């Protein structure tokens, strides 16, 4: 053998092809290409040097945030999507505190969690804005709104029901992000400072805070009311009206309109005496807060919807690309299998399959259970399906189906002339109700099935395969125990046999549950099948004898032949149904 280094390299073309070769033209083209390449390289180098020079000019140059124009600072703070970050920035200086706006705070809370509305800061702002839209709480300022979003401890301070006297600190808030009635209250304050009103209280019927008809009552939860809170600076927070005023209204008036009018008076009084906003100014601010919140919610939802659509589109494109690649590979695998199986007499049965181009994992599925199980790992990972692996497995499939053909399995010759009633019934079922493709689709037509055929045990192989065909065994049982007599071929005899077969089917369905051994209710192994068959025959004989004895009785025949008279009397057909129905002991 000649080594690779000693092999003579052949010339790419003949010497005659070089007659018209122009060396000067080649050199000119090479020179032009070199000039273009060097020009592009120098331009890129100059651009990089210019950018580096620009970066070096501003390196180490910093501008304090407070030195920027107020409009720039507002735009920067408006881009923060975390109320915690906004809180830390805003309260770092008086200048930044004065720049904080309701729009800034509300948008930071809404955009903090784009995917879900019921968690975190977005849940907190939603609860606060629900009370604002119902015009039922003192309107929080932007600074208070920011404090509410970031509150860690109860705001009642000295009046906190959960205050620790050793440390002098109020109770820590639970992690549910609730802001009861627009206040940061601990669990103890909610428990001991809230009152549950009765079902017939007028506040229950005021509605849910519609803008046209605001309820003006701040519920801590359903039917639960709490009182407003006055801080150390004398400002009131929480509900506009407390439990005291609502209960006085409930006790003083009988008509609902009178109660609503009285409630409106208390609200006006609270806004006049205990609020920083007059009634008209309060309404304007509440409308502005609501509009800001609704606009932020819509913008967040639209952005999230657009983002989800883009992600879904990318996923669909990626999925379609994967399906196309898998489909191309699987078509090659299928074509190779068809080429190997072309000389097999039963190739149509073996290669029967279905294509599903919408499913990424089940693009190709063979109808024959044995073929599907043999090729399953290659079908699930077609990138690993080498030609040798496909060839080896297809040859195995071809060999098994050639054995079926050589043994003439589907003629069922082994049970054609059997005197055994079960085998005789099985032959009748296979000839009249079973096709080769239906049998091979059975989950029990597996490698063991083909092994039994190869070992010249066709009956056991057939029983195993039929065990995976739904209702096959119960039909065979009914055929084996209820057969017409040779001297009876009339319609009456056929009807009697049909009724006995119906009874046998019911017996099998009741008994098979005690003998099943597979993942499906109609699967049994050979030992359980024999035991089930024996038990069903015994049960059927008892029920058949009981039915005959019942019909043989003169009283029973008289009862069955009489016509039903009046309501509640059983008919003949119903009596017959009762006779042939299984008895439950």
Secondary structure by P-SEA (a helix, b strand, c coil): cccccccbbbbcccccccccccaaaaaaaaaaaaaaaaaaaaaaaaaaaaaaaaaaaaccbbbbcccccaaaaaaaaaacccaaaaaaaaaccaaaaaaccaaaaaaaaaacccccccccaaaaaaaaaaaaaacccccccaaaaaaaaaccccccccccccccccccccccccccccccccccccaaaaaaabbbbccccccccccccccccccccccccccbbbbbbbccccccccccccaaaaaaaaaccccaaaaaaaaaaaaaaaaaccccccaaaaaaaaaaaaaaaaaaaaaaaaaaaaaaaaaaaaaaaaaaaaaaaaaaaaaaaaaaaaaaacccccccccccccccccccccccccccaaaaaaacccccccccccaaaaaaaaaaaaaaaaaaaaacccccccccccccaaaaaaaaaaaccccaaaaaacccccaaaaaaaaacaaaaaaaaaaaaccaaaaaaaaaaacccccccccaaaaaaaaaaaaaaaaaaaacccccccccccccccaaaaaaaaaaaaaaaaaaaaaaaaaaacaaaaaaaaccccccccccaaaaaaaaaccccc
